[in-house]
Amino acid sequence: MPRKKEVKPKPVIVVEPEPTLTCCLCGKEFVGWGNNPSPLADEDKKCCDECNYTKVIPARLAEIAEHYGKE
């Protein structure tokens, strides 16, 4: 009589829900892990994607331009 195949259990994958946070720059709530708002706020805070694109990245680029003496 043939043996039955041993059925191995599938691993359980736990997916944590993304947190709901408040942007430290505009005050809006957003879902996700957030972005580092430095140099506009402390690194331990988080900002939304919109503020990251419209405020944080331009501020970082301005710092780089200032550092290298370009406007």
PDB file with one MODEL, atoms N, CA, C and O in Angstrom:
MODEL        1
ATOM      1  N   MET A   1       0.843  -1.172   0.000  1.00  0.00           N
ATOM      2  CA  MET A   1       0.000   0.000   0.000  1.00  0.00           C
ATOM      3  C   MET A   1       0.894   1.243   0.000  1.00  0.00           C
ATOM      4  O   MET A   1       1.786   1.345   0.842  1.00  0.00           O
ATOM      5  N   PRO A   2       0.677   2.210  -0.938  1.00  0.00           N
ATOM      6  CA  PRO A   2       1.523   3.409  -1.009  1.00  0.00           C
ATOM      7  C   PRO A   2       1.266   4.332   0.190  1.00  0.00           C
ATOM      8  O   PRO A   2       0.161   4.427   0.723  1.00  0.00           O
ATOM      9  N   ARG A   3       2.339   4.995   0.575  1.00  0.00           N
ATOM     10  CA  ARG A   3       2.233   5.929   1.699  1.00  0.00           C
ATOM     11  C   ARG A   3       1.642   7.246   1.217  1.00  0.00           C
ATOM     12  O   ARG A   3       1.879   7.666   0.084  1.00  0.00           O
ATOM     13  N   LYS A   4       0.882   7.886   2.074  1.00  0.00           N
ATOM     14  CA  LYS A   4       0.333   9.197   1.745  1.00  0.00           C
ATOM     15  C   LYS A   4       1.440  10.231   1.858  1.00  0.00           C
ATOM     16  O   LYS A   4       2.330  10.123   2.702  1.00  0.00           O
ATOM     17  N   LYS A   5       1.369  11.234   0.993  1.00  0.00           N
ATOM     18  CA  LYS A   5       2.350  12.300   1.048  1.00  0.00           C
ATOM     19  C   LYS A   5       2.182  13.080   2.344  1.00  0.00           C
ATOM     20  O   LYS A   5       1.072  13.351   2.801  1.00  0.00           O
ATOM     21  N   GLU A   6       3.324  13.426   2.912  1.00  0.00           N
ATOM     22  CA  GLU A   6       3.290  14.218   4.130  1.00  0.00           C
ATOM     23  C   GLU A   6       3.003  15.670   3.744  1.00  0.00           C
ATOM     24  O   GLU A   6       3.710  16.251   2.921  1.00  0.00           O
ATOM     25  N   VAL A   7       1.990  16.233   4.327  1.00  0.00           N
ATOM     26  CA  VAL A   7       1.594  17.606   4.033  1.00  0.00           C
ATOM     27  C   VAL A   7       2.253  18.520   5.061  1.00  0.00           C
ATOM     28  O   VAL A   7       2.000  18.428   6.262  1.00  0.00           O
ATOM     29  N   LYS A   8       3.106  19.402   4.550  1.00  0.00           N
ATOM     30  CA  LYS A   8       3.768  20.354   5.433  1.00  0.00           C
ATOM     31  C   LYS A   8       2.911  21.606   5.508  1.00  0.00           C
ATOM     32  O   LYS A   8       2.389  22.061   4.490  1.00  0.00           O
ATOM     33  N   PRO A   9       2.758  22.171   6.702  1.00  0.00           N
ATOM     34  CA  PRO A   9       1.968  23.404   6.815  1.00  0.00           C
ATOM     35  C   PRO A   9       2.695  24.573   6.164  1.00  0.00           C
ATOM     36  O   PRO A   9       3.921  24.671   6.222  1.00  0.00           O
ATOM     37  N   LYS A  10       1.924  25.449   5.548  1.00  0.00           N
ATOM     38  CA  LYS A  10       2.504  26.630   4.923  1.00  0.00           C
ATOM     39  C   LYS A  10       2.858  27.634   6.011  1.00  0.00           C
ATOM     40  O   LYS A  10       2.154  27.735   7.016  1.00  0.00           O
ATOM     41  N   PRO A  11       3.943  28.378   5.818  1.00  0.00           N
ATOM     42  CA  PRO A  11       4.307  29.374   6.831  1.00  0.00           C
ATOM     43  C   PRO A  11       3.276  30.502   6.882  1.00  0.00           C
ATOM     44  O   PRO A  11       2.670  30.860   5.872  1.00  0.00           O
ATOM     45  N   VAL A  12       3.099  31.036   8.055  1.00  0.00           N
ATOM     46  CA  VAL A  12       2.159  32.127   8.239  1.00  0.00           C
ATOM     47  C   VAL A  12       2.914  33.439   8.070  1.00  0.00           C
ATOM     48  O   VAL A  12       3.941  33.664   8.711  1.00  0.00           O
ATOM     49  N   ILE A  13       2.398  34.296   7.207  1.00  0.00           N
ATOM     50  CA  ILE A  13       3.014  35.591   6.974  1.00  0.00           C
ATOM     51  C   ILE A  13       2.157  36.641   7.668  1.00  0.00           C
ATOM     52  O   ILE A  13       0.973  36.797   7.370  1.00  0.00           O
ATOM     53  N   VAL A  14       2.771  37.345   8.588  1.00  0.00           N
ATOM     54  CA  VAL A  14       2.052  38.380   9.320  1.00  0.00           C
ATOM     55  C   VAL A  14       2.389  39.723   8.689  1.00  0.00           C
ATOM     56  O   VAL A  14       3.553  40.115   8.621  1.00  0.00           O
ATOM     57  N   VAL A  15       1.362  40.418   8.230  1.00  0.00           N
ATOM     58  CA  VAL A  15       1.548  41.726   7.618  1.00  0.00           C
ATOM     59  C   VAL A  15       1.007  42.769   8.588  1.00  0.00           C
ATOM     60  O   VAL A  15      -0.181  42.795   8.906  1.00  0.00           O
ATOM     61  N   GLU A  16       1.914  43.625   9.046  1.00  0.00           N
ATOM     62  CA  GLU A  16       1.490  44.665   9.970  1.00  0.00           C
ATOM     63  C   GLU A  16       0.858  45.803   9.185  1.00  0.00           C
ATOM     64  O   GLU A  16       1.371  46.195   8.137  1.00  0.00           O
ATOM     65  N   PRO A  17      -0.258  46.339   9.686  1.00  0.00           N
ATOM     66  CA  PRO A  17      -0.870  47.470   8.994  1.00  0.00           C
ATOM     67  C   PRO A  17       0.013  48.699   9.122  1.00  0.00           C
ATOM     68  O   PRO A  17       0.694  48.895  10.129  1.00  0.00           O
ATOM     69  N   GLU A  18      -0.013  49.522   8.081  1.00  0.00           N
ATOM     70  CA  GLU A  18       0.769  50.745   8.128  1.00  0.00           C
ATOM     71  C   GLU A  18       0.148  51.698   9.140  1.00  0.00           C
ATOM     72  O   GLU A  18      -1.076  51.793   9.230  1.00  0.00           O
ATOM     73  N   PRO A  19       0.973  52.399   9.896  1.00  0.00           N
ATOM     74  CA  PRO A  19       0.433  53.287  10.925  1.00  0.00           C
ATOM     75  C   PRO A  19      -0.183  54.550  10.336  1.00  0.00           C
ATOM     76  O   PRO A  19       0.151  54.956   9.223  1.00  0.00           O
ATOM     77  N   THR A  20      -1.080  55.162  11.089  1.00  0.00           N
ATOM     78  CA  THR A  20      -1.627  56.463  10.736  1.00  0.00           C
ATOM     79  C   THR A  20      -0.864  57.485  11.572  1.00  0.00           C
ATOM     80  O   THR A  20      -0.854  57.412  12.801  1.00  0.00           O
ATOM     81  N   LEU A  21      -0.229  58.434  10.896  1.00  0.00           N
ATOM     82  CA  LEU A  21       0.587  59.440  11.564  1.00  0.00           C
ATOM     83  C   LEU A  21       0.095  60.836  11.206  1.00  0.00           C
ATOM     84  O   LEU A  21      -0.703  61.011  10.285  1.00  0.00           O
ATOM     85  N   THR A  22       0.584  61.828  11.949  1.00  0.00           N
ATOM     86  CA  THR A  22       0.282  63.221  11.660  1.00  0.00           C
ATOM     87  C   THR A  22       1.558  63.885  11.176  1.00  0.00           C
ATOM     88  O   THR A  22       2.605  63.782  11.815  1.00  0.00           O
ATOM     89  N   CYS A  23       1.464  64.567  10.046  1.00  0.00           N
ATOM     90  CA  CYS A  23       2.619  65.257   9.468  1.00  0.00           C
ATOM     91  C   CYS A  23       3.054  66.385  10.394  1.00  0.00           C
ATOM     92  O   CYS A  23       2.232  67.181  10.848  1.00  0.00           O
ATOM     93  N   CYS A  24       4.350  66.447  10.668  1.00  0.00           N
ATOM     94  CA  CYS A  24       4.876  67.480  11.564  1.00  0.00           C
ATOM     95  C   CYS A  24       4.963  68.844  10.884  1.00  0.00           C
ATOM     96  O   CYS A  24       5.171  69.852  11.559  1.00  0.00           O
ATOM     97  N   LEU A  25       4.808  68.894   9.570  1.00  0.00           N
ATOM     98  CA  LEU A  25       4.909  70.166   8.850  1.00  0.00           C
ATOM     99  C   LEU A  25       3.553  70.784   8.528  1.00  0.00           C
ATOM    100  O   LEU A  25       3.371  71.991   8.690  1.00  0.00           O
ATOM    101  N   CYS A  26       2.605  69.979   8.077  1.00  0.00           N
ATOM    102  CA  CYS A  26       1.300  70.538   7.691  1.00  0.00           C
ATOM    103  C   CYS A  26       0.167  70.133   8.633  1.00  0.00           C
ATOM    104  O   CYS A  26      -0.907  70.734   8.598  1.00  0.00           O
ATOM    105  N   GLY A  27       0.392  69.129   9.465  1.00  0.00           N
ATOM    106  CA  GLY A  27      -0.620  68.725  10.436  1.00  0.00           C
ATOM    107  C   GLY A  27      -1.660  67.747   9.915  1.00  0.00           C
ATOM    108  O   GLY A  27      -2.552  67.349  10.664  1.00  0.00           O
ATOM    109  N   LYS A  28      -1.570  67.349   8.643  1.00  0.00           N
ATOM    110  CA  LYS A  28      -2.540  66.401   8.090  1.00  0.00           C
ATOM    111  C   LYS A  28      -2.186  64.979   8.518  1.00  0.00           C
ATOM    112  O   LYS A  28      -1.015  64.646   8.699  1.00  0.00           O
ATOM    113  N   GLU A  29      -3.211  64.151   8.675  1.00  0.00           N
ATOM    114  CA  GLU A  29      -2.978  62.735   8.954  1.00  0.00           C
ATOM    115  C   GLU A  29      -2.692  62.002   7.654  1.00  0.00           C
ATOM    116  O   GLU A  29      -3.256  62.326   6.609  1.00  0.00           O
ATOM    117  N   PHE A  30      -1.804  61.004   7.726  1.00  0.00           N
ATOM    118  CA  PHE A  30      -1.490  60.202   6.550  1.00  0.00           C
ATOM    119  C   PHE A  30      -1.223  58.776   6.992  1.00  0.00           C
ATOM    120  O   PHE A  30      -0.899  58.520   8.152  1.00  0.00           O
ATOM    121  N   VAL A  31      -1.363  57.849   6.050  1.00  0.00           N
ATOM    122  CA  VAL A  31      -1.115  56.439   6.322  1.00  0.00           C
ATOM    123  C   VAL A  31       0.220  56.081   5.704  1.00  0.00           C
ATOM    124  O   VAL A  31       0.489  56.408   4.549  1.00  0.00           O
ATOM    125  N   GLY A  32       1.044  55.414   6.472  1.00  0.00           N
ATOM    126  CA  GLY A  32       2.350  55.004   5.967  1.00  0.00           C
ATOM    127  C   GLY A  32       3.414  55.233   7.010  1.00  0.00           C
ATOM    128  O   GLY A  32       3.119  55.537   8.166  1.00  0.00           O
ATOM    129  N   TRP A  33       4.644  55.084   6.594  1.00  0.00           N
ATOM    130  CA  TRP A  33       5.768  55.188   7.529  1.00  0.00           C
ATOM    131  C   TRP A  33       6.316  56.593   7.599  1.00  0.00           C
ATOM    132  O   TRP A  33       7.052  56.902   8.537  1.00  0.00           O
ATOM    133  N   GLY A  34       5.998  57.457   6.659  1.00  0.00           N
ATOM    134  CA  GLY A  34       6.432  58.840   6.707  1.00  0.00           C
ATOM    135  C   GLY A  34       7.838  59.044   6.184  1.00  0.00           C
ATOM    136  O   GLY A  34       8.524  58.098   5.796  1.00  0.00           O
ATOM    137  N   ASN A  35       8.251  60.298   6.182  1.00  0.00           N
ATOM    138  CA  ASN A  35       9.552  60.706   5.659  1.00  0.00           C
ATOM    139  C   ASN A  35      10.298  61.521   6.706  1.00  0.00           C
ATOM    140  O   ASN A  35       9.692  62.129   7.588  1.00  0.00           O
ATOM    141  N   ASN A  36      11.617  61.522   6.593  1.00  0.00           N
ATOM    142  CA  ASN A  36      12.465  62.314   7.466  1.00  0.00           C
ATOM    143  C   ASN A  36      12.317  63.781   7.054  1.00  0.00           C
ATOM    144  O   ASN A  36      12.612  64.118   5.908  1.00  0.00           O
ATOM    145  N   PRO A  37      11.866  64.667   7.962  1.00  0.00           N
ATOM    146  CA  PRO A  37      11.634  66.055   7.591  1.00  0.00           C
ATOM    147  C   PRO A  37      12.848  66.969   7.718  1.00  0.00           C
ATOM    148  O   PRO A  37      12.727  68.179   7.529  1.00  0.00           O
ATOM    149  N   SER A  38      13.999  66.420   8.032  1.00  0.00           N
ATOM    150  CA  SER A  38      15.199  67.238   8.190  1.00  0.00           C
ATOM    151  C   SER A  38      15.569  67.861   6.850  1.00  0.00           C
ATOM    152  O   SER A  38      15.578  67.140   5.852  1.00  0.00           O
ATOM    153  N   PRO A  39      15.863  69.104   6.765  1.00  0.00           N
ATOM    154  CA  PRO A  39      16.287  70.069   7.769  1.00  0.00           C
ATOM    155  C   PRO A  39      15.175  70.967   8.308  1.00  0.00           C
ATOM    156  O   PRO A  39      15.466  71.926   9.023  1.00  0.00           O
ATOM    157  N   LEU A  40      13.917  70.689   7.990  1.00  0.00           N
ATOM    158  CA  LEU A  40      12.824  71.565   8.411  1.00  0.00           C
ATOM    159  C   LEU A  40      12.257  71.219   9.782  1.00  0.00           C
ATOM    160  O   LEU A  40      11.566  72.039  10.387  1.00  0.00           O
ATOM    161  N   ALA A  41      12.535  70.029  10.276  1.00  0.00           N
ATOM    162  CA  ALA A  41      12.070  69.595  11.598  1.00  0.00           C
ATOM    163  C   ALA A  41      13.020  68.519  12.107  1.00  0.00           C
ATOM    164  O   ALA A  41      13.894  68.051  11.378  1.00  0.00           O
ATOM    165  N   ASP A  42      12.839  68.134  13.364  1.00  0.00           N
ATOM    166  CA  ASP A  42      13.695  67.112  13.968  1.00  0.00           C
ATOM    167  C   ASP A  42      13.558  65.788  13.233  1.00  0.00           C
ATOM    168  O   ASP A  42      12.485  65.443  12.739  1.00  0.00           O
ATOM    169  N   GLU A  43      14.664  65.050  13.169  1.00  0.00           N
ATOM    170  CA  GLU A  43      14.687  63.775  12.453  1.00  0.00           C
ATOM    171  C   GLU A  43      13.794  62.717  13.087  1.00  0.00           C
ATOM    172  O   GLU A  43      13.406  61.766  12.410  1.00  0.00           O
ATOM    173  N   ASP A  44      13.457  62.856  14.372  1.00  0.00           N
ATOM    174  CA  ASP A  44      12.620  61.853  15.025  1.00  0.00           C
ATOM    175  C   ASP A  44      11.140  62.031  14.694  1.00  0.00           C
ATOM    176  O   ASP A  44      10.319  61.190  15.059  1.00  0.00           O
ATOM    177  N   LYS A  45      10.797  63.116  14.009  1.00  0.00           N
ATOM    178  CA  LYS A  45       9.426  63.348  13.573  1.00  0.00           C
ATOM    179  C   LYS A  45       9.259  62.823  12.152  1.00  0.00           C
ATOM    180  O   LYS A  45      10.235  62.423  11.517  1.00  0.00           O
ATOM    181  N   LYS A  46       8.020  62.823  11.651  1.00  0.00           N
ATOM    182  CA  LYS A  46       7.739  62.328  10.301  1.00  0.00           C
ATOM    183  C   LYS A  46       6.879  63.334   9.553  1.00  0.00           C
ATOM    184  O   LYS A  46       6.054  64.032  10.144  1.00  0.00           O
ATOM    185  N   CYS A  47       7.088  63.397   8.234  1.00  0.00           N
ATOM    186  CA  CYS A  47       6.242  64.248   7.397  1.00  0.00           C
ATOM    187  C   CYS A  47       5.602  63.410   6.295  1.00  0.00           C
ATOM    188  O   CYS A  47       6.068  62.315   5.982  1.00  0.00           O
ATOM    189  N   CYS A  48       4.532  63.939   5.715  1.00  0.00           N
ATOM    190  CA  CYS A  48       3.802  63.240   4.657  1.00  0.00           C
ATOM    191  C   CYS A  48       4.573  63.333   3.338  1.00  0.00           C
ATOM    192  O   CYS A  48       5.525  64.104   3.217  1.00  0.00           O
ATOM    193  N   ASP A  49       4.153  62.549   2.365  1.00  0.00           N
ATOM    194  CA  ASP A  49       4.816  62.551   1.055  1.00  0.00           C
ATOM    195  C   ASP A  49       4.712  63.918   0.375  1.00  0.00           C
ATOM    196  O   ASP A  49       5.674  64.380  -0.239  1.00  0.00           O
ATOM    197  N   GLU A  50       3.553  64.560   0.482  1.00  0.00           N
ATOM    198  CA  GLU A  50       3.370  65.849  -0.176  1.00  0.00           C
ATOM    199  C   GLU A  50       4.356  66.886   0.364  1.00  0.00           C
ATOM    200  O   GLU A  50       4.979  67.611  -0.412  1.00  0.00           O
ATOM    201  N   CYS A  51       4.500  66.961   1.695  1.00  0.00           N
ATOM    202  CA  CYS A  51       5.452  67.917   2.279  1.00  0.00           C
ATOM    203  C   CYS A  51       6.890  67.519   1.951  1.00  0.00           C
ATOM    204  O   CYS A  51       7.752  68.380   1.774  1.00  0.00           O
ATOM    205  N   ASN A  52       7.143  66.214   1.869  1.00  0.00           N
ATOM    206  CA  ASN A  52       8.483  65.772   1.513  1.00  0.00           C
ATOM    207  C   ASN A  52       8.852  66.287   0.119  1.00  0.00           C
ATOM    208  O   ASN A  52       9.956  66.790  -0.090  1.00  0.00           O
ATOM    209  N   TYR A  53       7.915  66.156  -0.837  1.00  0.00           N
ATOM    210  CA  TYR A  53       8.191  66.572  -2.219  1.00  0.00           C
ATOM    211  C   TYR A  53       8.216  68.090  -2.380  1.00  0.00           C
ATOM    212  O   TYR A  53       9.040  68.620  -3.125  1.00  0.00           O
ATOM    213  N   THR A  54       7.318  68.793  -1.687  1.00  0.00           N
ATOM    214  CA  THR A  54       7.171  70.226  -1.928  1.00  0.00           C
ATOM    215  C   THR A  54       7.979  71.114  -0.988  1.00  0.00           C
ATOM    216  O   THR A  54       8.233  72.276  -1.304  1.00  0.00           O
ATOM    217  N   LYS A  55       8.388  70.576   0.174  1.00  0.00           N
ATOM    218  CA  LYS A  55       9.099  71.406   1.150  1.00  0.00           C
ATOM    219  C   LYS A  55      10.482  70.862   1.520  1.00  0.00           C
ATOM    220  O   LYS A  55      11.473  71.590   1.465  1.00  0.00           O
ATOM    221  N   VAL A  56      10.545  69.585   1.896  1.00  0.00           N
ATOM    222  CA  VAL A  56      11.791  69.023   2.423  1.00  0.00           C
ATOM    223  C   VAL A  56      12.863  68.886   1.338  1.00  0.00           C
ATOM    224  O   VAL A  56      13.994  69.335   1.525  1.00  0.00           O
ATOM    225  N   ILE A  57      12.517  68.278   0.225  1.00  0.00           N
ATOM    226  CA  ILE A  57      13.514  68.081  -0.833  1.00  0.00           C
ATOM    227  C   ILE A  57      14.023  69.412  -1.378  1.00  0.00           C
ATOM    228  O   ILE A  57      15.232  69.552  -1.562  1.00  0.00           O
ATOM    229  N   PRO A  58      13.150  70.412  -1.648  1.00  0.00           N
ATOM    230  CA  PRO A  58      13.678  71.712  -2.068  1.00  0.00           C
ATOM    231  C   PRO A  58      14.599  72.353  -1.017  1.00  0.00           C
ATOM    232  O   PRO A  58      15.590  72.991  -1.371  1.00  0.00           O
ATOM    233  N   ALA A  59      14.275  72.184   0.264  1.00  0.00           N
ATOM    234  CA  ALA A  59      15.132  72.739   1.321  1.00  0.00           C
ATOM    235  C   ALA A  59      16.488  72.045   1.332  1.00  0.00           C
ATOM    236  O   ALA A  59      17.512  72.698   1.535  1.00  0.00           O
ATOM    237  N   ARG A  60      16.508  70.765   1.123  1.00  0.00           N
ATOM    238  CA  ARG A  60      17.782  70.033   1.070  1.00  0.00           C
ATOM    239  C   ARG A  60      18.611  70.476  -0.133  1.00  0.00           C
ATOM    240  O   ARG A  60      19.822  70.668  -0.022  1.00  0.00           O
ATOM    241  N   LEU A  61      17.956  70.638  -1.279  1.00  0.00           N
ATOM    242  CA  LEU A  61      18.671  71.087  -2.478  1.00  0.00           C
ATOM    243  C   LEU A  61      19.219  72.503  -2.299  1.00  0.00           C
ATOM    244  O   LEU A  61      20.309  72.816  -2.777  1.00  0.00           O
ATOM    245  N   ALA A  62      18.456  73.358  -1.606  1.00  0.00           N
ATOM    246  CA  ALA A  62      18.923  74.720  -1.340  1.00  0.00           C
ATOM    247  C   ALA A  62      20.157  74.692  -0.437  1.00  0.00           C
ATOM    248  O   ALA A  62      21.087  75.473  -0.642  1.00  0.00           O
ATOM    249  N   GLU A  63      20.176  73.805   0.554  1.00  0.00           N
ATOM    250  CA  GLU A  63      21.349  73.670   1.423  1.00  0.00           C
ATOM    251  C   GLU A  63      22.570  73.217   0.629  1.00  0.00           C
ATOM    252  O   GLU A  63      23.677  73.714   0.837  1.00  0.00           O
ATOM    253  N   ILE A  64      22.359  72.276  -0.277  1.00  0.00           N
ATOM    254  CA  ILE A  64      23.471  71.790  -1.103  1.00  0.00           C
ATOM    255  C   ILE A  64      23.985  72.922  -1.981  1.00  0.00           C
ATOM    256  O   ILE A  64      25.196  73.117  -2.086  1.00  0.00           O
ATOM    257  N   ALA A  65      23.087  73.672  -2.613  1.00  0.00           N
ATOM    258  CA  ALA A  65      23.489  74.798  -3.471  1.00  0.00           C
ATOM    259  C   ALA A  65      24.239  75.840  -2.661  1.00  0.00           C
ATOM    260  O   ALA A  65      25.237  76.385  -3.133  1.00  0.00           O
ATOM    261  N   GLU A  66      23.774  76.129  -1.447  1.00  0.00           N
ATOM    262  CA  GLU A  66      24.440  77.105  -0.587  1.00  0.00           C
ATOM    263  C   GLU A  66      25.828  76.610  -0.190  1.00  0.00           C
ATOM    264  O   GLU A  66      26.780  77.389  -0.148  1.00  0.00           O
ATOM    265  N   HIS A  67      25.941  75.338   0.096  1.00  0.00           N
ATOM    266  CA  HIS A  67      27.208  74.769   0.496  1.00  0.00           C
ATOM    267  C   HIS A  67      28.253  74.880  -0.628  1.00  0.00           C
ATOM    268  O   HIS A  67      29.433  75.126  -0.374  1.00  0.00           O
ATOM    269  N   TYR A  68      27.799  74.697  -1.856  1.00  0.00           N
ATOM    270  CA  TYR A  68      28.718  74.761  -2.991  1.00  0.00           C
ATOM    271  C   TYR A  68      28.776  76.146  -3.634  1.00  0.00           C
ATOM    272  O   TYR A  68      29.425  76.329  -4.663  1.00  0.00           O
ATOM    273  N   GLY A  69      28.088  77.130  -3.018  1.00  0.00           N
ATOM    274  CA  GLY A  69      28.180  78.511  -3.493  1.00  0.00           C
ATOM    275  C   GLY A  69      27.414  78.789  -4.761  1.00  0.00           C
ATOM    276  O   GLY A  69      27.774  79.695  -5.513  1.00  0.00           O
ATOM    277  N   LYS A  70      26.362  78.031  -5.016  1.00  0.00           N
ATOM    278  CA  LYS A  70      25.552  78.251  -6.214  1.00  0.00           C
ATOM    279  C   LYS A  70      24.139  78.625  -5.780  1.00  0.00           C
ATOM    280  O   LYS A  70      23.679  78.215  -4.714  1.00  0.00           O
ATOM    281  N   GLU A  71      23.465  79.395  -6.598  1.00  0.00           N
ATOM    282  CA  GLU A  71      22.085  79.762  -6.291  1.00  0.00           C
ATOM    283  C   GLU A  71      21.117  79.051  -7.176  1.00  0.00           C
ATOM    284  O   GLU A  71      19.908  79.246  -7.051  1.00  0.00           O
TER     285      GLU A  71
ENDMDL
END
